[in-house]
Amino acid sequence: MFMEQRMVSTIEGINLVVPEMEVVKVSSKNSHIRKVIIGGDQAPTEEDKTILLFGPVKSGKTTTINSMLNYLYDVKRENNFRFVLDAENKRTDTLTAYVINNTVLPFSVTVVDTPGVELREAGTFRLDVISIVLYHNEKSLGWPFINELAAVKHMLGDDLKTNVLPIITSSEVLPQPVAVRSLALANISFVEYYKLNNIGFMPNTQGIPKLQHNLFFSHGMASLEAYFRDLQELIHPLLAILRGAERSSSVYSFSDNSIY
């Protein structure tokens, strides 16, 4: 599938593999913005999708991308390898746009992983989905997070219900996660949410019963299948119009030229 792969570790008989990646230069002067091409070149199309992952620290955004990689490149439970972005699960301190090409989908997917987003530079960019990533028992989102999300929503318009696809991490199959109620209390509208337990995609180092670990994998794959199906069926992409509004924040900004 990939011309070049790099094995970074072997845990419990499972090889952790970094897929073919190329870090490309972006036009932004901000050194905290990166663009990474995964899976080689692919001609752009009108069907390509861009996802913004937005969530609190330690909500599982980067590990969710790991799980997405294994779905998008059709990794089976019985395979002796898993794709990862890096050998270590480090806190994200840069805004990184991962352009994931040549997958099981008929289009390219760009996933923007960010420690927090401030939209400040003038211009426009296309964004198909905002995926709010929350830990399953997140009881309160907190005003700083809600304010940042409100700023993003303001840039993209108020009616975002069909374009918000929440991802709830470390979730059991049942019952409904506490985080879903937190989203409702924060007045965040959405049609559907998607539960992932990312440990199901990685080697079982926590002594989880094999049957339960297998269930986390199979349920996670089914959840990601539903997620990308809903992503593909979205009719109206979002078009942000950035007007250069300055705000006091420690997070980073991006523009259309930074991502594309």
Order of alpha helices (4+ residues) and beta strands (2+ residues): beta-beta-beta-beta-beta-alpha-beta-beta-beta-beta-beta-beta-alpha-beta-alpha-beta-alpha-beta-beta-alpha
